[in-house]
Amino acid sequence: MVPVPEIGPEIDGHEVDGPGWIYHPAEPDFPENWPEAIFMAKNGCPLSFTFETPSSALIEHRIAAHAAGVRAICRKIISAQSSGM
């Protein structure tokens, strides 16, 4: 599975910074429904990553993309720990 970024000038109402990338300031679109990443940023977490997939993709592909992303970051962390970083 190869991730395919959403194409267009906006993703979820936010201007695209690059293929599949948006910059979202640490302010909620709707304060009463804060996403976890914004809640964490407002409460002191300096950095977070959110894995998302296009809503238009098949659920099986979305699940596979998330699983691949989690496996990749786990390999990176294990590799960094093994090399003493």
CNS distance restraints for C-alpha pairs under 8 A (distance, minus, plus):
assign (resid   1 and name CA) (resid  61 and name CA) 7.69 0.50 0.50
assign (resid   1 and name CA) (resid  64 and name CA) 7.27 0.50 0.50
assign (resid   1 and name CA) (resid  65 and name CA) 6.98 0.50 0.50
assign (resid   2 and name CA) (resid  65 and name CA) 7.74 0.50 0.50
assign (resid   3 and name CA) (resid  65 and name CA) 6.46 0.50 0.50
assign (resid   4 and name CA) (resid  20 and name CA) 7.94 0.50 0.50
assign (resid   5 and name CA) (resid  19 and name CA) 5.96 0.50 0.50
assign (resid   5 and name CA) (resid  20 and name CA) 4.33 0.50 0.50
assign (resid   5 and name CA) (resid  54 and name CA) 7.53 0.50 0.50
assign (resid   6 and name CA) (resid  11 and name CA) 7.27 0.50 0.50
assign (resid   6 and name CA) (resid  19 and name CA) 7.21 0.50 0.50
assign (resid   6 and name CA) (resid  20 and name CA) 5.50 0.50 0.50
assign (resid   6 and name CA) (resid  54 and name CA) 6.26 0.50 0.50
assign (resid   7 and name CA) (resid  19 and name CA) 6.88 0.50 0.50
assign (resid   7 and name CA) (resid  20 and name CA) 7.10 0.50 0.50
assign (resid   8 and name CA) (resid  16 and name CA) 7.62 0.50 0.50
assign (resid   9 and name CA) (resid  15 and name CA) 6.06 0.50 0.50
assign (resid   9 and name CA) (resid  16 and name CA) 5.67 0.50 0.50
assign (resid  10 and name CA) (resid  14 and name CA) 5.15 0.50 0.50
assign (resid  10 and name CA) (resid  15 and name CA) 4.62 0.50 0.50
assign (resid  10 and name CA) (resid  16 and name CA) 5.29 0.50 0.50
assign (resid  11 and name CA) (resid  15 and name CA) 6.64 0.50 0.50
assign (resid  11 and name CA) (resid  16 and name CA) 6.47 0.50 0.50
assign (resid  11 and name CA) (resid  20 and name CA) 7.94 0.50 0.50
assign (resid  11 and name CA) (resid  22 and name CA) 7.15 0.50 0.50
assign (resid  14 and name CA) (resid  22 and name CA) 6.53 0.50 0.50
assign (resid  14 and name CA) (resid  23 and name CA) 7.67 0.50 0.50
assign (resid  14 and name CA) (resid  24 and name CA) 7.30 0.50 0.50
assign (resid  15 and name CA) (resid  22 and name CA) 6.30 0.50 0.50
assign (resid  15 and name CA) (resid  23 and name CA) 7.66 0.50 0.50
assign (resid  16 and name CA) (resid  20 and name CA) 7.12 0.50 0.50
assign (resid  16 and name CA) (resid  21 and name CA) 5.80 0.50 0.50
assign (resid  16 and name CA) (resid  22 and name CA) 4.76 0.50 0.50
assign (resid  16 and name CA) (resid  23 and name CA) 7.41 0.50 0.50
assign (resid  17 and name CA) (resid  21 and name CA) 5.43 0.50 0.50
assign (resid  17 and name CA) (resid  22 and name CA) 5.12 0.50 0.50
assign (resid  17 and name CA) (resid  23 and name CA) 6.54 0.50 0.50
assign (resid  18 and name CA) (resid  22 and name CA) 7.10 0.50 0.50
assign (resid  26 and name CA) (resid  38 and name CA) 5.55 0.50 0.50
assign (resid  26 and name CA) (resid  41 and name CA) 6.29 0.50 0.50
assign (resid  26 and name CA) (resid  42 and name CA) 7.09 0.50 0.50
assign (resid  27 and name CA) (resid  38 and name CA) 6.51 0.50 0.50
assign (resid  28 and name CA) (resid  33 and name CA) 7.81 0.50 0.50
assign (resid  28 and name CA) (resid  34 and name CA) 5.80 0.50 0.50
assign (resid  28 and name CA) (resid  35 and name CA) 7.53 0.50 0.50
assign (resid  28 and name CA) (resid  38 and name CA) 6.48 0.50 0.50
assign (resid  29 and name CA) (resid  34 and name CA) 7.82 0.50 0.50
assign (resid  30 and name CA) (resid  34 and name CA) 6.65 0.50 0.50
assign (resid  34 and name CA) (resid  38 and name CA) 6.18 0.50 0.50
assign (resid  34 and name CA) (resid  39 and name CA) 6.04 0.50 0.50
assign (resid  35 and name CA) (resid  39 and name CA) 6.30 0.50 0.50
assign (resid  36 and name CA) (resid  40 and name CA) 6.06 0.50 0.50
assign (resid  37 and name CA) (resid  41 and name CA) 6.17 0.50 0.50
assign (resid  37 and name CA) (resid  48 and name CA) 6.41 0.50 0.50
assign (resid  37 and name CA) (resid  49 and name CA) 7.74 0.50 0.50
assign (resid  37 and name CA) (resid  50 and name CA) 7.28 0.50 0.50
assign (resid  38 and name CA) (resid  42 and name CA) 6.09 0.50 0.50
assign (resid  39 and name CA) (resid  43 and name CA) 6.22 0.50 0.50
assign (resid  40 and name CA) (resid  44 and name CA) 6.30 0.50 0.50
assign (resid  40 and name CA) (resid  45 and name CA) 5.21 0.50 0.50
assign (resid  41 and name CA) (resid  45 and name CA) 4.80 0.50 0.50
assign (resid  41 and name CA) (resid  46 and name CA) 6.13 0.50 0.50
assign (resid  41 and name CA) (resid  47 and name CA) 7.25 0.50 0.50
assign (resid  41 and name CA) (resid  48 and name CA) 7.87 0.50 0.50
assign (resid  51 and name CA) (resid  66 and name CA) 6.68 0.50 0.50
assign (resid  51 and name CA) (resid  69 and name CA) 7.61 0.50 0.50
assign (resid  52 and name CA) (resid  66 and name CA) 7.50 0.50 0.50
assign (resid  53 and name CA) (resid  57 and name CA) 7.45 0.50 0.50
assign (resid  53 and name CA) (resid  62 and name CA) 5.71 0.50 0.50
assign (resid  53 and name CA) (resid  65 and name CA) 7.38 0.50 0.50
assign (resid  53 and name CA) (resid  66 and name CA) 7.68 0.50 0.50
assign (resid  54 and name CA) (resid  62 and name CA) 7.45 0.50 0.50
assign (resid  57 and name CA) (resid  61 and name CA) 6.50 0.50 0.50
assign (resid  57 and name CA) (resid  62 and name CA) 6.40 0.50 0.50
assign (resid  58 and name CA) (resid  62 and name CA) 6.31 0.50 0.50
assign (resid  59 and name CA) (resid  63 and name CA) 6.11 0.50 0.50
assign (resid  60 and name CA) (resid  64 and name CA) 6.18 0.50 0.50
assign (resid  61 and name CA) (resid  65 and name CA) 6.07 0.50 0.50
assign (resid  62 and name CA) (resid  66 and name CA) 6.30 0.50 0.50
assign (resid  63 and name CA) (resid  67 and name CA) 6.14 0.50 0.50
assign (resid  64 and name CA) (resid  68 and name CA) 6.07 0.50 0.50
assign (resid  65 and name CA) (resid  69 and name CA) 6.21 0.50 0.50
assign (resid  66 and name CA) (resid  70 and name CA) 6.23 0.50 0.50
assign (resid  67 and name CA) (resid  71 and name CA) 6.12 0.50 0.50
assign (resid  68 and name CA) (resid  72 and name CA) 6.10 0.50 0.50
assign (resid  69 and name CA) (resid  73 and name CA) 6.31 0.50 0.50
assign (resid  70 and name CA) (resid  74 and name CA) 6.13 0.50 0.50
assign (resid  71 and name CA) (resid  75 and name CA) 6.20 0.50 0.50
assign (resid  72 and name CA) (resid  76 and name CA) 6.33 0.50 0.50
assign (resid  73 and name CA) (resid  77 and name CA) 6.19 0.50 0.50
assign (resid  74 and name CA) (resid  78 and name CA) 6.13 0.50 0.50
assign (resid  75 and name CA) (resid  79 and name CA) 5.96 0.50 0.50
assign (resid  76 and name CA) (resid  80 and name CA) 6.07 0.50 0.50
assign (resid  77 and name CA) (resid  81 and name CA) 6.16 0.50 0.50
assign (resid  78 and name CA) (resid  82 and name CA) 6.07 0.50 0.50
assign (resid  79 and name CA) (resid  83 and name CA) 6.24 0.50 0.50
assign (resid  80 and name CA) (resid  84 and name CA) 6.27 0.50 0.50
assign (resid  80 and name CA) (resid  85 and name CA) 5.15 0.50 0.50
assign (resid  81 and name CA) (resid  85 and name CA) 5.77 0.50 0.50
